[in-house]
Amino acid sequence: MKQLGELRNQYPTLKLIAHSDTDDEKIIKKLWKLGFSKYVLIGNDMKKAIDGVVNGG
């Protein structure tokens, strides 16, 4: 969270979308306080698809 806060301070107009495989209200609230307006919950199928693209599989 500290690094995300620093990134938001350095680039205040940068649009960021947070993503996670953890649906935790505490984390989401912290992200909103940092200025994130979007949050994507990634399930196991999406993680496999991303890994496939990244790793060429």
CHARMM-style PDB file with segment names, atoms N, HN, CA, C and O in Angstrom:
ATOM      1  N   MET     1       0.817  -1.186   0.000  1.00  0.00      PROA
ATOM      2  CA  MET     1       0.000   0.000   0.000  1.00  0.00      PROA
ATOM      3  C   MET     1       0.868   1.259   0.000  1.00  0.00      PROA
ATOM      4  O   MET     1       0.506   2.271  -0.600  1.00  0.00      PROA
ATOM      5  N   LYS     2       1.996   1.188   0.667  1.00  0.00      PROA
ATOM      6  HN  LYS     2       2.290   0.365   1.154  1.00  0.00      PROA
ATOM      7  CA  LYS     2       2.880   2.353   0.721  1.00  0.00      PROA
ATOM      8  C   LYS     2       3.356   2.738  -0.686  1.00  0.00      PROA
ATOM      9  O   LYS     2       3.345   3.913  -1.052  1.00  0.00      PROA
ATOM     10  N   GLN     3       3.769   1.744  -1.462  1.00  0.00      PROA
ATOM     11  HN  GLN     3       3.778   0.790  -1.165  1.00  0.00      PROA
ATOM     12  CA  GLN     3       4.239   2.009  -2.824  1.00  0.00      PROA
ATOM     13  C   GLN     3       3.127   2.566  -3.700  1.00  0.00      PROA
ATOM     14  O   GLN     3       3.374   3.439  -4.531  1.00  0.00      PROA
ATOM     15  N   LEU     4       1.912   2.075  -3.524  1.00  0.00      PROA
ATOM     16  HN  LEU     4       1.711   1.366  -2.849  1.00  0.00      PROA
ATOM     17  CA  LEU     4       0.784   2.595  -4.293  1.00  0.00      PROA
ATOM     18  C   LEU     4       0.510   4.043  -3.937  1.00  0.00      PROA
ATOM     19  O   LEU     4       0.219   4.855  -4.816  1.00  0.00      PROA
ATOM     20  N   GLY     5       0.600   4.374  -2.667  1.00  0.00      PROA
ATOM     21  HN  GLY     5       0.836   3.715  -1.953  1.00  0.00      PROA
ATOM     22  CA  GLY     5       0.410   5.753  -2.230  1.00  0.00      PROA
ATOM     23  C   GLY     5       1.458   6.678  -2.821  1.00  0.00      PROA
ATOM     24  O   GLY     5       1.147   7.793  -3.241  1.00  0.00      PROA
ATOM     25  N   GLU     6       2.705   6.215  -2.852  1.00  0.00      PROA
ATOM     26  HN  GLU     6       2.958   5.309  -2.510  1.00  0.00      PROA
ATOM     27  CA  GLU     6       3.785   7.007  -3.432  1.00  0.00      PROA
ATOM     28  C   GLU     6       3.564   7.201  -4.933  1.00  0.00      PROA
ATOM     29  O   GLU     6       3.800   8.287  -5.464  1.00  0.00      PROA
ATOM     30  N   LEU     7       3.118   6.165  -5.603  1.00  0.00      PROA
ATOM     31  HN  LEU     7       2.925   5.283  -5.172  1.00  0.00      PROA
ATOM     32  CA  LEU     7       2.827   6.256  -7.035  1.00  0.00      PROA
ATOM     33  C   LEU     7       1.727   7.267  -7.306  1.00  0.00      PROA
ATOM     34  O   LEU     7       1.825   8.056  -8.246  1.00  0.00      PROA
ATOM     35  N   ARG     8       0.675   7.250  -6.487  1.00  0.00      PROA
ATOM     36  HN  ARG     8       0.595   6.609  -5.723  1.00  0.00      PROA
ATOM     37  CA  ARG     8      -0.424   8.199  -6.654  1.00  0.00      PROA
ATOM     38  C   ARG     8       0.061   9.632  -6.395  1.00  0.00      PROA
ATOM     39  O   ARG     8      -0.381  10.564  -7.068  1.00  0.00      PROA
ATOM     40  N   ASN     9       0.952   9.810  -5.440  1.00  0.00      PROA
ATOM     41  HN  ASN     9       1.311   9.053  -4.893  1.00  0.00      PROA
ATOM     42  CA  ASN     9       1.483  11.143  -5.151  1.00  0.00      PROA
ATOM     43  C   ASN     9       2.362  11.655  -6.286  1.00  0.00      PROA
ATOM     44  O   ASN     9       2.314  12.838  -6.622  1.00  0.00      PROA
ATOM     45  N   GLN    10       3.163  10.777  -6.877  1.00  0.00      PROA
ATOM     46  HN  GLN    10       3.202   9.816  -6.605  1.00  0.00      PROA
ATOM     47  CA  GLN    10       4.051  11.169  -7.975  1.00  0.00      PROA
ATOM     48  C   GLN    10       3.267  11.484  -9.240  1.00  0.00      PROA
ATOM     49  O   GLN    10       3.604  12.424  -9.960  1.00  0.00      PROA
ATOM     50  N   TYR    11       2.229  10.709  -9.518  1.00  0.00      PROA
ATOM     51  HN  TYR    11       1.956   9.945  -8.934  1.00  0.00      PROA
ATOM     52  CA  TYR    11       1.463  10.826 -10.756  1.00  0.00      PROA
ATOM     53  C   TYR    11      -0.024  10.939 -10.429  1.00  0.00      PROA
ATOM     54  O   TYR    11      -0.770   9.983 -10.640  1.00  0.00      PROA
ATOM     55  N   PRO    12      -0.462  12.070  -9.926  1.00  0.00      PROA
ATOM     56  CA  PRO    12      -1.845  12.210  -9.460  1.00  0.00      PROA
ATOM     57  C   PRO    12      -2.911  12.059 -10.553  1.00  0.00      PROA
ATOM     58  O   PRO    12      -4.064  11.755 -10.248  1.00  0.00      PROA
ATOM     59  N   THR    13      -2.541  12.265 -11.805  1.00  0.00      PROA
ATOM     60  HN  THR    13      -1.604  12.512 -12.052  1.00  0.00      PROA
ATOM     61  CA  THR    13      -3.541  12.134 -12.881  1.00  0.00      PROA
ATOM     62  C   THR    13      -3.544  10.743 -13.499  1.00  0.00      PROA
ATOM     63  O   THR    13      -4.369  10.456 -14.366  1.00  0.00      PROA
ATOM     64  N   LEU    14      -2.644   9.884 -13.069  1.00  0.00      PROA
ATOM     65  HN  LEU    14      -1.974  10.117 -12.364  1.00  0.00      PROA
ATOM     66  CA  LEU    14      -2.571   8.524 -13.581  1.00  0.00      PROA
ATOM     67  C   LEU    14      -3.805   7.748 -13.161  1.00  0.00      PROA
ATOM     68  O   LEU    14      -4.173   7.756 -11.987  1.00  0.00      PROA
ATOM     69  N   LYS    15      -4.450   7.076 -14.110  1.00  0.00      PROA
ATOM     70  HN  LYS    15      -4.151   7.069 -15.064  1.00  0.00      PROA
ATOM     71  CA  LYS    15      -5.626   6.265 -13.821  1.00  0.00      PROA
ATOM     72  C   LYS    15      -5.181   4.828 -13.594  1.00  0.00      PROA
ATOM     73  O   LYS    15      -4.542   4.224 -14.455  1.00  0.00      PROA
ATOM     74  N   LEU    16      -5.517   4.290 -12.442  1.00  0.00      PROA
ATOM     75  HN  LEU    16      -6.036   4.781 -11.742  1.00  0.00      PROA
ATOM     76  CA  LEU    16      -5.120   2.936 -12.087  1.00  0.00      PROA
ATOM     77  C   LEU    16      -6.336   2.102 -11.710  1.00  0.00      PROA
ATOM     78  O   LEU    16      -7.290   2.600 -11.112  1.00  0.00      PROA
ATOM     79  N   ILE    17      -6.283   0.829 -12.069  1.00  0.00      PROA
ATOM     80  HN  ILE    17      -5.508   0.425 -12.555  1.00  0.00      PROA
ATOM     81  CA  ILE    17      -7.319  -0.118 -11.671  1.00  0.00      PROA
ATOM     82  C   ILE    17      -6.648  -1.187 -10.828  1.00  0.00      PROA
ATOM     83  O   ILE    17      -5.719  -1.852 -11.285  1.00  0.00      PROA
ATOM     84  N   ALA    18      -7.108  -1.350  -9.624  1.00  0.00      PROA
ATOM     85  HN  ALA    18      -7.863  -0.810  -9.254  1.00  0.00      PROA
ATOM     86  CA  ALA    18      -6.549  -2.366  -8.728  1.00  0.00      PROA
ATOM     87  C   ALA    18      -7.170  -3.719  -9.042  1.00  0.00      PROA
ATOM     88  O   ALA    18      -8.335  -3.802  -9.432  1.00  0.00      PROA
ATOM     89  N   HSD    19      -6.386  -4.774  -8.870  1.00  0.00      PROA
ATOM     90  HN  HSD    19      -5.440  -4.707  -8.554  1.00  0.00      PROA
ATOM     91  CA  HSD    19      -6.920  -6.122  -9.032  1.00  0.00      PROA
ATOM     92  C   HSD    19      -6.328  -7.030  -7.972  1.00  0.00      PROA
ATOM     93  O   HSD    19      -5.204  -6.834  -7.511  1.00  0.00      PROA
ATOM     94  N   SER    20      -7.109  -8.018  -7.604  1.00  0.00      PROA
ATOM     95  HN  SER    20      -8.022  -8.176  -7.979  1.00  0.00      PROA
ATOM     96  CA  SER    20      -6.664  -8.928  -6.556  1.00  0.00      PROA
ATOM     97  C   SER    20      -7.484 -10.206  -6.620  1.00  0.00      PROA
ATOM     98  O   SER    20      -8.566 -10.232  -7.206  1.00  0.00      PROA
ATOM     99  N   ASP    21      -6.972 -11.248  -6.024  1.00  0.00      PROA
ATOM    100  HN  ASP    21      -6.093 -11.228  -5.547  1.00  0.00      PROA
ATOM    101  CA  ASP    21      -7.753 -12.475  -5.887  1.00  0.00      PROA
ATOM    102  C   ASP    21      -8.337 -12.573  -4.481  1.00  0.00      PROA
ATOM    103  O   ASP    21      -8.914 -13.595  -4.108  1.00  0.00      PROA
ATOM    104  N   THR    22      -8.185 -11.511  -3.714  1.00  0.00      PROA
ATOM    105  HN  THR    22      -7.717 -10.681  -4.018  1.00  0.00      PROA
ATOM    106  CA  THR    22      -8.699 -11.461  -2.350  1.00  0.00      PROA
ATOM    107  C   THR    22      -9.804 -10.417  -2.265  1.00  0.00      PROA
ATOM    108  O   THR    22      -9.580  -9.246  -2.569  1.00  0.00      PROA
ATOM    109  N   ASP    23     -10.978 -10.832  -1.859  1.00  0.00      PROA
ATOM    110  HN  ASP    23     -11.160 -11.784  -1.613  1.00  0.00      PROA
ATOM    111  CA  ASP    23     -12.106  -9.918  -1.710  1.00  0.00      PROA
ATOM    112  C   ASP    23     -12.170  -9.495  -0.247  1.00  0.00      PROA
ATOM    113  O   ASP    23     -12.922 -10.067   0.542  1.00  0.00      PROA
ATOM    114  N   ASP    24     -11.380  -8.496   0.105  1.00  0.00      PROA
ATOM    115  HN  ASP    24     -10.769  -8.031  -0.536  1.00  0.00      PROA
ATOM    116  CA  ASP    24     -11.252  -8.066   1.492  1.00  0.00      PROA
ATOM    117  C   ASP    24     -11.665  -6.604   1.603  1.00  0.00      PROA
ATOM    118  O   ASP    24     -11.064  -5.734   0.973  1.00  0.00      PROA
ATOM    119  N   GLU    25     -12.680  -6.340   2.397  1.00  0.00      PROA
ATOM    120  HN  GLU    25     -13.168  -7.047   2.909  1.00  0.00      PROA
ATOM    121  CA  GLU    25     -13.211  -4.984   2.534  1.00  0.00      PROA
ATOM    122  C   GLU    25     -12.158  -3.989   3.019  1.00  0.00      PROA
ATOM    123  O   GLU    25     -12.147  -2.841   2.575  1.00  0.00      PROA
ATOM    124  N   LYS    26     -11.277  -4.412   3.920  1.00  0.00      PROA
ATOM    125  HN  LYS    26     -11.286  -5.344   4.281  1.00  0.00      PROA
ATOM    126  CA  LYS    26     -10.233  -3.521   4.431  1.00  0.00      PROA
ATOM    127  C   LYS    26      -9.313  -3.058   3.305  1.00  0.00      PROA
ATOM    128  O   LYS    26      -8.975  -1.877   3.220  1.00  0.00      PROA
ATOM    129  N   ILE    27      -8.914  -3.983   2.449  1.00  0.00      PROA
ATOM    130  HN  ILE    27      -9.189  -4.942   2.518  1.00  0.00      PROA
ATOM    131  CA  ILE    27      -8.021  -3.648   1.339  1.00  0.00      PROA
ATOM    132  C   ILE    27      -8.709  -2.710   0.365  1.00  0.00      PROA
ATOM    133  O   ILE    27      -8.118  -1.730  -0.087  1.00  0.00      PROA
ATOM    134  N   ILE    28      -9.956  -3.011   0.045  1.00  0.00      PROA
ATOM    135  HN  ILE    28     -10.437  -3.807   0.412  1.00  0.00      PROA
ATOM    136  CA  ILE    28     -10.701  -2.174  -0.902  1.00  0.00      PROA
ATOM    137  C   ILE    28     -10.847  -0.760  -0.361  1.00  0.00      PROA
ATOM    138  O   ILE    28     -10.694   0.201  -1.115  1.00  0.00      PROA
ATOM    139  N   LYS    29     -11.138  -0.608   0.919  1.00  0.00      PROA
ATOM    140  HN  LYS    29     -11.262  -1.388   1.532  1.00  0.00      PROA
ATOM    141  CA  LYS    29     -11.271   0.725   1.508  1.00  0.00      PROA
ATOM    142  C   LYS    29      -9.950   1.490   1.453  1.00  0.00      PROA
ATOM    143  O   LYS    29      -9.940   2.695   1.201  1.00  0.00      PROA
ATOM    144  N   LYS    30      -8.840   0.797   1.689  1.00  0.00      PROA
ATOM    145  HN  LYS    30      -8.848  -0.181   1.894  1.00  0.00      PROA
ATOM    146  CA  LYS    30      -7.534   1.447   1.608  1.00  0.00      PROA
ATOM    147  C   LYS    30      -7.257   1.920   0.186  1.00  0.00      PROA
ATOM    148  O   LYS    30      -6.733   3.015  -0.018  1.00  0.00      PROA
ATOM    149  N   LEU    31      -7.608   1.092  -0.795  1.00  0.00      PROA
ATOM    150  HN  LEU    31      -8.033   0.203  -0.629  1.00  0.00      PROA
ATOM    151  CA  LEU    31      -7.406   1.473  -2.197  1.00  0.00      PROA
ATOM    152  C   LEU    31      -8.245   2.693  -2.553  1.00  0.00      PROA
ATOM    153  O   LEU    31      -7.763   3.588  -3.247  1.00  0.00      PROA
ATOM    154  N   TRP    32      -9.484   2.745  -2.094  1.00  0.00      PROA
ATOM    155  HN  TRP    32      -9.876   2.018  -1.530  1.00  0.00      PROA
ATOM    156  CA  TRP    32     -10.344   3.905  -2.367  1.00  0.00      PROA
ATOM    157  C   TRP    32      -9.751   5.158  -1.746  1.00  0.00      PROA
ATOM    158  O   TRP    32      -9.792   6.228  -2.354  1.00  0.00      PROA
ATOM    159  N   LYS    33      -9.203   5.042  -0.546  1.00  0.00      PROA
ATOM    160  HN  LYS    33      -9.170   4.173  -0.052  1.00  0.00      PROA
ATOM    161  CA  LYS    33      -8.579   6.204   0.103  1.00  0.00      PROA
ATOM    162  C   LYS    33      -7.364   6.696  -0.675  1.00  0.00      PROA
ATOM    163  O   LYS    33      -7.037   7.882  -0.637  1.00  0.00      PROA
ATOM    164  N   LEU    34      -6.691   5.780  -1.383  1.00  0.00      PROA
ATOM    165  HN  LEU    34      -6.956   4.817  -1.413  1.00  0.00      PROA
ATOM    166  CA  LEU    34      -5.545   6.159  -2.201  1.00  0.00      PROA
ATOM    167  C   LEU    34      -5.973   6.788  -3.529  1.00  0.00      PROA
ATOM    168  O   LEU    34      -5.134   7.303  -4.268  1.00  0.00      PROA
ATOM    169  N   GLY    35      -7.266   6.749  -3.833  1.00  0.00      PROA
ATOM    170  HN  GLY    35      -7.947   6.331  -3.233  1.00  0.00      PROA
ATOM    171  CA  GLY    35      -7.751   7.374  -5.057  1.00  0.00      PROA
ATOM    172  C   GLY    35      -8.123   6.411  -6.162  1.00  0.00      PROA
ATOM    173  O   GLY    35      -8.460   6.848  -7.263  1.00  0.00      PROA
ATOM    174  N   PHE    36      -8.075   5.121  -5.907  1.00  0.00      PROA
ATOM    175  HN  PHE    36      -7.801   4.766  -5.013  1.00  0.00      PROA
ATOM    176  CA  PHE    36      -8.493   4.154  -6.910  1.00  0.00      PROA
ATOM    177  C   PHE    36     -10.010   4.180  -7.014  1.00  0.00      PROA
ATOM    178  O   PHE    36     -10.708   4.176  -6.000  1.00  0.00      PROA
ATOM    179  N   SER    37     -10.514   4.206  -8.227  1.00  0.00      PROA
ATOM    180  HN  SER    37      -9.948   4.209  -9.051  1.00  0.00      PROA
ATOM    181  CA  SER    37     -11.961   4.239  -8.402  1.00  0.00      PROA
ATOM    182  C   SER    37     -12.513   2.915  -8.918  1.00  0.00      PROA
ATOM    183  O   SER    37     -13.727   2.709  -8.918  1.00  0.00      PROA
ATOM    184  N   LYS    38     -11.643   2.025  -9.354  1.00  0.00      PROA
ATOM    185  HN  LYS    38     -10.658   2.192  -9.355  1.00  0.00      PROA
ATOM    186  CA  LYS    38     -12.068   0.728  -9.893  1.00  0.00      PROA
ATOM    187  C   LYS    38     -11.307  -0.392  -9.207  1.00  0.00      PROA
ATOM    188  O   LYS    38     -10.142  -0.241  -8.839  1.00  0.00      PROA
ATOM    189  N   TYR    39     -11.984  -1.508  -9.046  1.00  0.00      PROA
ATOM    190  HN  TYR    39     -12.930  -1.630  -9.346  1.00  0.00      PROA
ATOM    191  CA  TYR    39     -11.381  -2.676  -8.412  1.00  0.00      PROA
ATOM    192  C   TYR    39     -11.909  -3.912  -9.117  1.00  0.00      PROA
ATOM    193  O   TYR    39     -13.121  -4.066  -9.261  1.00  0.00      PROA
ATOM    194  N   VAL    40     -11.027  -4.792  -9.556  1.00  0.00      PROA
ATOM    195  HN  VAL    40     -10.042  -4.666  -9.438  1.00  0.00      PROA
ATOM    196  CA  VAL    40     -11.416  -6.004 -10.252  1.00  0.00      PROA
ATOM    197  C   VAL    40     -11.006  -7.201  -9.405  1.00  0.00      PROA
ATOM    198  O   VAL    40      -9.838  -7.350  -9.047  1.00  0.00      PROA
ATOM    199  N   LEU    41     -11.969  -8.043  -9.094  1.00  0.00      PROA
ATOM    200  HN  LEU    41     -12.918  -7.922  -9.385  1.00  0.00      PROA
ATOM    201  CA  LEU    41     -11.698  -9.281  -8.368  1.00  0.00      PROA
ATOM    202  C   LEU    41     -11.389 -10.361  -9.398  1.00  0.00      PROA
ATOM    203  O   LEU    41     -12.231 -10.685 -10.235  1.00  0.00      PROA
ATOM    204  N   ILE    42     -10.191 -10.913  -9.336  1.00  0.00      PROA
ATOM    205  HN  ILE    42      -9.507 -10.649  -8.656  1.00  0.00      PROA
ATOM    206  CA  ILE    42      -9.753 -11.905 -10.310  1.00  0.00      PROA
ATOM    207  C   ILE    42      -9.897 -13.295  -9.712  1.00  0.00      PROA
ATOM    208  O   ILE    42      -9.332 -13.599  -8.662  1.00  0.00      PROA
ATOM    209  N   GLY    43     -10.656 -14.122 -10.394  1.00  0.00      PROA
ATOM    210  HN  GLY    43     -11.115 -13.874 -11.247  1.00  0.00      PROA
ATOM    211  CA  GLY    43     -10.835 -15.502  -9.966  1.00  0.00      PROA
ATOM    212  C   GLY    43      -9.740 -16.401 -10.521  1.00  0.00      PROA
ATOM    213  O   GLY    43      -8.867 -15.946 -11.259  1.00  0.00      PROA
ATOM    214  N   ASN    44      -9.792 -17.650 -10.170  1.00  0.00      PROA
ATOM    215  HN  ASN    44     -10.502 -18.019  -9.570  1.00  0.00      PROA
ATOM    216  CA  ASN    44      -8.774 -18.619 -10.557  1.00  0.00      PROA
ATOM    217  C   ASN    44      -8.676 -18.779 -12.073  1.00  0.00      PROA
ATOM    218  O   ASN    44      -7.572 -18.892 -12.604  1.00  0.00      PROA
ATOM    219  N   ASP    45      -9.812 -18.790 -12.783  1.00  0.00      PROA
ATOM    220  HN  ASP    45     -10.710 -18.698 -12.352  1.00  0.00      PROA
ATOM    221  CA  ASP    45      -9.784 -18.931 -14.234  1.00  0.00      PROA
ATOM    222  C   ASP    45      -9.059 -17.770 -14.894  1.00  0.00      PROA
ATOM    223  O   ASP    45      -8.290 -17.967 -15.835  1.00  0.00      PROA
ATOM    224  N   MET    46      -9.300 -16.564 -14.405  1.00  0.00      PROA
ATOM    225  HN  MET    46      -9.925 -16.404 -13.640  1.00  0.00      PROA
ATOM    226  CA  MET    46      -8.640 -15.391 -14.970  1.00  0.00      PROA
ATOM    227  C   MET    46      -7.147 -15.431 -14.689  1.00  0.00      PROA
ATOM    228  O   MET    46      -6.350 -15.051 -15.546  1.00  0.00      PROA
ATOM    229  N   LYS    47      -6.755 -15.881 -13.507  1.00  0.00      PROA
ATOM    230  HN  LYS    47      -7.403 -16.190 -12.811  1.00  0.00      PROA
ATOM    231  CA  LYS    47      -5.329 -15.984 -13.185  1.00  0.00      PROA
ATOM    232  C   LYS    47      -4.642 -16.968 -14.127  1.00  0.00      PROA
ATOM    233  O   LYS    47      -3.520 -16.722 -14.571  1.00  0.00      PROA
ATOM    234  N   LYS    48      -5.311 -18.082 -14.435  1.00  0.00      PROA
ATOM    235  HN  LYS    48      -6.222 -18.281 -14.074  1.00  0.00      PROA
ATOM    236  CA  LYS    48      -4.734 -19.068 -15.355  1.00  0.00      PROA
ATOM    237  C   LYS    48      -4.580 -18.470 -16.755  1.00  0.00      PROA
ATOM    238  O   LYS    48      -3.577 -18.705 -17.429  1.00  0.00      PROA
ATOM    239  N   ALA    49      -5.577 -17.699 -17.187  1.00  0.00      PROA
ATOM    240  HN  ALA    49      -6.392 -17.509 -16.640  1.00  0.00      PROA
ATOM    241  CA  ALA    49      -5.506 -17.072 -18.510  1.00  0.00      PROA
ATOM    242  C   ALA    49      -4.363 -16.061 -18.571  1.00  0.00      PROA
ATOM    243  O   ALA    49      -3.626 -16.023 -19.556  1.00  0.00      PROA
ATOM    244  N   ILE    50      -4.211 -15.257 -17.547  1.00  0.00      PROA
ATOM    245  HN  ILE    50      -4.810 -15.289 -16.747  1.00  0.00      PROA
ATOM    246  CA  ILE    50      -3.119 -14.277 -17.502  1.00  0.00      PROA
ATOM    247  C   ILE    50      -1.779 -14.988 -17.497  1.00  0.00      PROA
ATOM    248  O   ILE    50      -0.871 -14.603 -18.234  1.00  0.00      PROA
ATOM    249  N   ASP    51      -1.643 -16.019 -16.677  1.00  0.00      PROA
ATOM    250  HN  ASP    51      -2.381 -16.331 -16.079  1.00  0.00      PROA
ATOM    251  CA  ASP    51      -0.398 -16.777 -16.636  1.00  0.00      PROA
ATOM    252  C   ASP    51      -0.094 -17.392 -18.006  1.00  0.00      PROA
ATOM    253  O   ASP    51       1.060 -17.417 -18.432  1.00  0.00      PROA
ATOM    254  N   GLY    52      -1.112 -17.881 -18.686  1.00  0.00      PROA
ATOM    255  HN  GLY    52      -2.051 -17.861 -18.340  1.00  0.00      PROA
ATOM    256  CA  GLY    52      -0.926 -18.446 -20.017  1.00  0.00      PROA
ATOM    257  C   GLY    52      -0.403 -17.443 -21.014  1.00  0.00      PROA
ATOM    258  O   GLY    52       0.479 -17.755 -21.814  1.00  0.00      PROA
ATOM    259  N   VAL    53      -0.941 -16.236 -20.974  1.00  0.00      PROA
ATOM    260  HN  VAL    53      -1.658 -15.982 -20.324  1.00  0.00      PROA
ATOM    261  CA  VAL    53      -0.490 -15.186 -21.890  1.00  0.00      PROA
ATOM    262  C   VAL    53       0.933 -14.756 -21.546  1.00  0.00      PROA
ATOM    263  O   VAL    53       1.783 -14.625 -22.427  1.00  0.00      PROA
ATOM    264  N   VAL    54       1.181 -14.539 -20.261  1.00  0.00      PROA
ATOM    265  HN  VAL    54       0.491 -14.645 -19.545  1.00  0.00      PROA
ATOM    266  CA  VAL    54       2.503 -14.076 -19.827  1.00  0.00      PROA
ATOM    267  C   VAL    54       3.581 -15.122 -20.108  1.00  0.00      PROA
ATOM    268  O   VAL    54       4.693 -14.785 -20.516  1.00  0.00      PROA
ATOM    269  N   ASN    55       3.245 -16.384 -19.887  1.00  0.00      PROA
ATOM    270  HN  ASN    55       2.342 -16.658 -19.555  1.00  0.00      PROA
ATOM    271  CA  ASN    55       4.232 -17.448 -20.035  1.00  0.00      PROA
ATOM    272  C   ASN    55       4.196 -18.139 -21.394  1.00  0.00      PROA
ATOM    273  O   ASN    55       4.920 -19.106 -21.630  1.00  0.00      PROA
ATOM    274  N   GLY    56       3.345 -17.632 -22.286  1.00  0.00      PROA
ATOM    275  HN  GLY    56       2.757 -16.846 -22.095  1.00  0.00      PROA
ATOM    276  CA  GLY    56       3.291 -18.197 -23.641  1.00  0.00      PROA
ATOM    277  C   GLY    56       2.621 -19.546 -23.710  1.00  0.00      PROA
ATOM    278  O   GLY    56       2.847 -20.303 -24.654  1.00  0.00      PROA
ATOM    279  N   GLY    57       1.796 -19.864 -22.720  1.00  0.00      PROA
ATOM    280  HN  GLY    57       1.613 -19.250 -21.953  1.00  0.00      PROA
ATOM    281  CA  GLY    57       1.148 -21.174 -22.702  1.00  0.00      PROA
ATOM    282  C   GLY    57      -0.243 -21.066 -23.053  1.00  0.00      PROA
ATOM    283  OT1 GLY    57      -0.950 -22.073 -23.090  1.00  0.00      PROA
TER     284      GLY     57
END
